[in-house]
């Protein structure tokens, strides 16, 4: 959108509206920083018996009951050629070297595109712009149709609060209906990322397929925001995501206005960081969990969504039982390398996978 320029009666030009919008936005965030600095973050305690969101599945959505080894650590990995960004989907178990806190681990389970997906979509409804246009909605609908029948999908929307619009289901018609009836955008509302990622982690951990691969996909125009003070802290939300084992991805409907709003938020959070104001950065969550943040114009997002689904289908699943038998709830660093022989035959390879996990606690 091209913003008009204000003209005085004498014909001279003044500030363009685009510059005025930026100036007002900057002033708004400077004023709001004082609030964020003084606000006390409230961390909601995690429970094992129930969630603030109804975590029960609809009748008939779970086909079987599976026992899961709580000591089994599962890691999703996407392997790409560094120079071309081409996905490499022909590797075997012996091509991977996995270590925990610097100690090599034995990969006991290995697969590719065999475990079902539990995909939780998060629709942003706050802020100046609505990222969920009709084009984006259609792209999401088309992408859902490319999932396998065993894959399940759930839908949440968020702004000041989080709403579960559709529980996990394999019924694509229910998902389509939920996507077609997302409540309207509210430009007066916030982007409460700390709330939505905490609730998303809580829900996917309790309601997702216990043997499935967990994926959270945010559809948003803003990738950073300060904590909403009436929700859990960003630290609690981030830890909850890491504990859930979910891969965080995002789809960004890109436009000039979106880049401006997101740029203001990035600037504001950088300034706020100097004063200790807590915030969440979706790109950081994606980097730490091995996910991706993909962006394009709304008209091109059909291809972008399908690229993301294709990458999810091409990811490798590696599992191991840690050689560290302490059940201390500690955070342990993970590293996945590709064997030298494979690097020589395939070229320099890059692995996207989560960087850490939280050990079970006795």
C-alpha positions as CSV (number, residue, x, y, z in Angstrom):
1,X,0.0,0.0,0.0
2,X,1.4,3.5,-1.0
3,X,0.7,6.0,1.7
4,X,-0.3,9.5,0.6
5,X,1.7,12.6,1.5
6,X,0.2,15.4,3.6
7,X,0.2,18.8,1.7
8,X,-0.2,22.2,3.3
9,X,-2.6,24.9,1.9
10,X,0.4,26.7,0.4
11,X,1.4,23.6,-1.5
12,X,4.4,22.6,0.5
13,X,4.8,19.0,1.5
14,X,5.0,17.7,5.1
15,X,5.6,14.2,6.6
16,X,4.2,11.2,4.6
17,X,1.7,9.2,6.5
18,X,4.0,6.2,6.5
19,X,6.6,8.2,8.4
20,X,3.9,9.5,10.7
21,X,2.7,5.9,11.4
22,X,6.3,4.9,12.3
23,X,6.8,7.9,14.5
24,X,3.5,7.2,16.4
25,X,4.3,3.5,16.7
26,X,7.8,4.3,18.1
27,X,6.3,6.8,20.6
28,X,3.7,4.2,21.6
29,X,6.3,1.6,22.3
30,X,8.6,4.0,24.2
31,X,5.7,4.9,26.5
32,X,4.7,1.2,26.8
33,X,8.2,0.2,27.9
34,X,7.6,2.0,31.2
35,X,4.7,-0.3,31.8
36,X,6.6,-3.4,30.8
37,X,9.5,-2.5,33.1
38,X,7.2,-2.1,36.1
39,X,4.8,-5.1,35.3
40,X,5.4,-8.2,37.3
41,X,5.3,-11.4,35.2
42,X,3.0,-14.0,36.6
43,X,4.0,-17.6,36.0
44,X,1.1,-20.0,36.0
45,X,2.0,-23.4,37.6
46,X,2.0,-26.4,35.4
47,X,-0.4,-29.2,36.4
48,X,-0.4,-32.9,35.5
49,X,-4.1,-33.5,36.0
50,X,-5.7,-30.8,33.9
51,X,-5.1,-27.8,31.6
52,X,-6.7,-24.4,31.4
53,X,-7.6,-25.6,27.9
54,X,-9.7,-28.7,27.6
55,X,-7.1,-31.3,26.6
56,X,-9.5,-34.1,26.0
57,X,-9.8,-35.4,22.5
58,X,-13.1,-35.8,20.7
59,X,-14.6,-39.2,20.7
60,X,-13.0,-41.7,18.3
61,X,-9.9,-39.6,17.5
62,X,-7.5,-41.9,19.2
63,X,-7.4,-45.3,17.5
64,X,-5.1,-47.0,20.0
65,X,-3.4,-46.7,23.4
66,X,0.3,-46.8,23.3
67,X,2.8,-47.1,26.1
68,X,5.6,-44.6,25.8
69,X,9.0,-45.0,27.4
70,X,9.4,-41.7,29.3
71,X,13.2,-42.0,29.1
72,X,13.2,-42.2,25.3
73,X,14.3,-38.9,23.8
74,X,13.0,-38.3,20.3
75,X,14.6,-35.6,18.1
76,X,13.2,-34.4,14.7
77,X,15.9,-33.4,12.2
78,X,15.8,-31.7,8.9
79,X,18.9,-32.0,6.7
80,X,19.7,-29.6,3.9
81,X,22.6,-28.8,1.6
82,X,24.2,-25.6,2.8
83,X,24.8,-24.0,-0.6
84,X,21.5,-24.9,-2.3
85,X,19.1,-25.3,0.7
86,X,17.9,-28.5,-1.0
87,X,16.4,-31.0,1.5
88,X,18.4,-34.3,1.7
89,X,16.1,-37.2,2.3
90,X,18.3,-40.2,1.5
91,X,20.3,-40.6,4.7
92,X,20.4,-43.7,7.0
93,X,20.9,-44.1,10.7
94,X,24.6,-44.6,10.3
95,X,24.9,-41.2,8.7
96,X,24.0,-39.5,12.0
97,X,26.1,-38.8,15.0
98,X,24.1,-37.7,18.1
99,X,25.6,-36.4,21.3
100,X,24.2,-35.2,24.6
101,X,26.3,-32.8,26.7
102,X,29.3,-33.8,24.5
103,X,28.8,-37.6,25.1
104,X,27.9,-39.7,22.1
105,X,24.6,-41.5,22.3
106,X,23.3,-44.7,20.7
107,X,20.4,-44.1,18.3
108,X,18.0,-46.8,19.1
109,X,15.1,-45.8,16.8
110,X,15.3,-44.2,13.4
111,X,12.6,-43.4,10.8
112,X,11.5,-41.0,8.2
113,X,7.9,-40.0,7.5
114,X,6.6,-43.0,9.3
115,X,5.4,-41.4,12.6
116,X,2.1,-39.4,12.5
117,X,2.1,-35.7,12.9
118,X,0.3,-33.7,15.6
119,X,0.1,-30.2,14.0
120,X,-1.2,-27.3,16.1
121,X,-2.0,-24.1,14.1
122,X,-1.9,-20.8,15.9
123,X,-3.7,-17.9,14.2
124,X,-2.7,-14.3,15.3
125,X,-5.8,-12.0,15.6
126,X,-4.2,-9.0,17.3
127,X,-2.2,-5.9,16.3
128,X,-2.5,-3.4,13.4
129,X,-2.7,-5.9,10.6
130,X,-4.7,-9.1,10.0
131,X,-2.3,-11.8,8.7
132,X,-5.1,-14.3,8.2
133,X,-6.6,-13.0,4.9
134,X,-8.7,-15.1,2.5
135,X,-5.6,-16.0,0.6
136,X,-3.8,-17.2,3.7
137,X,-6.8,-19.2,4.8
138,X,-7.0,-20.9,1.4
139,X,-3.3,-21.7,1.5
140,X,-3.7,-23.3,5.0
141,X,-6.7,-25.3,3.8
142,X,-4.8,-26.6,0.8
143,X,-1.8,-27.5,2.9
144,X,-3.9,-29.5,5.4
145,X,-5.1,-31.7,2.6
146,X,-1.5,-32.7,1.9
147,X,-1.1,-34.3,5.3
148,X,-1.5,-38.0,5.7
149,X,-4.8,-39.6,7.0
150,X,-3.0,-40.5,10.3
151,X,-1.9,-36.9,11.0
152,X,-4.0,-34.9,13.3
153,X,-4.6,-31.1,13.4
154,X,-5.8,-28.7,16.1
155,X,-6.4,-24.9,15.9
156,X,-5.9,-22.1,18.3
157,X,-6.3,-18.3,17.9
158,X,-4.8,-15.6,20.0
159,X,-4.6,-11.9,20.8
160,X,-5.1,-10.8,24.4
161,X,-6.3,-14.3,25.2
162,X,-6.0,-17.7,23.7
163,X,-8.9,-19.7,22.4
164,X,-9.0,-23.4,21.4
165,X,-11.1,-23.4,18.2
166,X,-10.7,-27.1,17.3
167,X,-9.3,-30.0,19.3
168,X,-6.9,-32.5,17.7
169,X,-8.8,-34.4,15.0
170,X,-8.1,-36.4,11.8
171,X,-11.3,-35.1,10.3
172,X,-10.3,-32.6,7.7
173,X,-13.8,-31.2,7.4
174,X,-13.8,-30.2,11.1
175,X,-10.5,-28.4,10.6
176,X,-11.7,-26.7,7.4
177,X,-14.8,-25.5,9.3
178,X,-12.7,-24.1,12.1
179,X,-10.4,-22.3,9.7
180,X,-13.4,-20.8,7.9
181,X,-14.8,-19.5,11.2
182,X,-11.8,-17.9,12.9
183,X,-13.1,-14.9,14.9
184,X,-12.5,-11.5,13.4
185,X,-9.2,-9.6,13.8
186,X,-9.0,-7.0,16.6
187,X,-6.5,-4.3,15.9
188,X,-6.9,-2.9,19.5
189,X,-5.7,-6.2,20.9
190,X,-2.1,-7.4,21.7
191,X,0.0,-10.3,20.3
192,X,0.3,-12.3,23.6
193,X,3.0,-14.7,22.5
194,X,3.9,-15.7,26.1
195,X,0.3,-16.8,26.6
196,X,-0.2,-18.7,23.3
197,X,3.1,-20.6,23.4
198,X,2.5,-21.6,27.0
199,X,-1.0,-22.9,26.3
200,X,0.1,-24.5,23.0
201,X,2.9,-26.4,24.8
202,X,0.5,-27.5,27.5
203,X,-2.2,-28.6,25.1
204,X,0.1,-30.5,22.6
205,X,1.8,-32.3,25.4
206,X,-1.4,-33.6,26.9
207,X,-3.6,-34.0,23.9
208,X,-1.2,-34.8,21.0
209,X,-0.6,-38.3,19.8
210,X,1.8,-39.9,22.3
211,X,3.8,-41.6,19.5
212,X,3.5,-38.7,17.1
213,X,5.8,-35.9,16.1
214,X,4.7,-32.5,17.5
215,X,4.6,-29.4,15.4
216,X,3.4,-25.9,16.3
217,X,2.8,-23.5,13.3
218,X,2.1,-19.8,14.0
219,X,0.5,-17.7,11.3
220,X,1.4,-14.2,12.2
221,X,2.7,-10.9,11.0
222,X,4.7,-10.2,14.1
223,X,7.5,-12.5,15.3
224,X,8.4,-10.7,18.5
225,X,6.4,-9.2,21.4
226,X,6.8,-8.2,25.0
227,X,5.2,-10.4,27.6
228,X,1.5,-9.7,28.4
229,X,1.7,-9.0,32.1
230,X,-1.4,-11.1,33.0
231,X,0.1,-14.3,31.6
232,X,3.0,-16.7,32.3
233,X,6.5,-15.3,31.8
234,X,8.3,-15.7,28.5
235,X,10.8,-17.9,30.3
236,X,8.0,-20.2,31.5
237,X,6.4,-20.3,28.0
238,X,9.8,-21.1,26.4
239,X,10.6,-23.8,28.8
240,X,7.1,-25.3,28.3
241,X,7.8,-25.5,24.5
242,X,11.1,-27.2,25.1
243,X,9.6,-29.7,27.5
244,X,6.8,-30.5,25.0
245,X,9.3,-31.6,22.4
246,X,7.4,-29.6,19.7
247,X,9.1,-28.2,16.6
248,X,8.1,-24.5,16.3
249,X,7.5,-23.1,12.8
250,X,5.9,-19.9,11.5
251,X,4.3,-18.7,8.3
252,X,4.6,-14.9,7.7
253,X,2.2,-13.2,5.1
254,X,4.7,-10.6,4.0
255,X,3.8,-7.0,2.9
256,X,5.2,-3.5,3.2
257,X,2.9,-2.8,6.2
258,X,3.8,-6.1,7.8
259,X,7.5,-5.4,7.5
260,X,7.0,-2.0,9.1
261,X,5.0,-3.3,12.1
262,X,7.4,-6.2,12.6
263,X,10.4,-3.8,12.3
264,X,8.9,-1.6,15.0
265,X,8.4,-4.6,17.3
266,X,12.0,-5.8,16.7
267,X,13.3,-2.3,17.5
268,X,11.1,-1.9,20.6
269,X,12.1,-5.3,22.0
270,X,15.8,-4.6,21.4
271,X,15.5,-1.4,23.4
272,X,13.4,-3.1,26.0
273,X,16.0,-5.8,26.4
274,X,18.4,-3.2,27.7
275,X,16.1,-2.6,30.6
276,X,15.3,-6.2,31.2
277,X,11.8,-6.2,29.6
278,X,10.9,-9.9,28.8
279,X,9.7,-10.9,25.4
280,X,9.4,-13.9,23.0
281,X,11.0,-14.2,19.6
282,X,9.5,-16.8,17.4
283,X,12.6,-17.0,15.3
284,X,14.6,-18.0,18.4
285,X,12.0,-20.7,19.3
286,X,12.3,-22.0,15.7
287,X,16.1,-22.1,15.8
288,X,16.2,-23.8,19.2
289,X,13.6,-26.5,18.3
290,X,14.8,-27.1,14.7
291,X,11.9,-25.4,13.0
292,X,11.5,-22.9,10.2
293,X,10.1,-19.4,9.7
294,X,9.0,-19.0,6.1
295,X,7.6,-15.8,4.5
296,X,6.2,-14.6,1.2
297,X,3.5,-12.5,-0.2
298,X,0.0,-13.8,0.7
299,X,-0.7,-14.7,-2.9
300,X,2.3,-17.0,-2.9
301,X,1.7,-18.7,0.5
302,X,0.1,-21.7,-1.1
303,X,3.6,-22.8,-2.3
304,X,5.2,-21.7,1.0
305,X,2.7,-23.8,3.1
306,X,3.3,-26.8,0.9
307,X,7.0,-26.4,1.2
308,X,6.7,-26.5,5.0
309,X,4.5,-29.6,4.9
310,X,7.0,-31.3,2.5
311,X,9.9,-30.5,4.9
312,X,7.9,-31.9,7.8
313,X,7.4,-35.1,5.8
314,X,11.1,-35.3,4.9
315,X,12.4,-34.9,8.5
316,X,14.2,-37.7,10.2
317,X,13.1,-39.0,13.6
318,X,16.0,-40.2,15.9
319,X,15.5,-41.5,19.4
320,X,17.8,-42.6,22.2
321,X,17.9,-43.4,25.8
322,X,20.4,-41.2,27.6
323,X,23.6,-42.6,29.0
324,X,23.1,-40.1,31.8
325,X,20.7,-42.0,34.1
326,X,20.0,-39.1,36.5
327,X,16.3,-38.2,36.6
328,X,17.0,-34.6,37.7
329,X,14.9,-32.5,35.4
330,X,18.0,-30.8,34.1
331,X,18.4,-29.2,30.6
332,X,20.8,-31.1,28.5
333,X,22.4,-29.9,25.3
334,X,21.9,-31.9,22.1
335,X,24.1,-31.9,18.9
336,X,23.5,-33.8,15.7
337,X,26.3,-34.1,13.2
338,X,26.5,-35.9,9.8
339,X,29.3,-38.5,9.3
340,X,32.3,-37.3,7.3
341,X,31.7,-39.8,4.5
342,X,28.2,-38.5,3.9
343,X,29.4,-34.9,4.0
344,X,31.8,-35.8,1.2
345,X,29.2,-37.5,-1.0
346,X,26.4,-35.0,-0.4
347,X,28.3,-31.8,0.0
348,X,28.3,-29.6,3.1
349,X,25.1,-30.4,5.1
350,X,23.2,-28.4,7.7
351,X,21.0,-30.1,10.3
352,X,18.0,-28.3,11.8
353,X,17.1,-30.0,15.1
354,X,16.3,-28.9,18.6
355,X,19.4,-27.9,20.7
356,X,18.3,-29.3,24.0
357,X,15.8,-31.2,26.0
358,X,14.6,-31.4,29.6
359,X,15.5,-34.7,31.4
360,X,12.7,-36.6,33.2
361,X,12.4,-36.0,37.0
362,X,11.9,-38.7,39.5
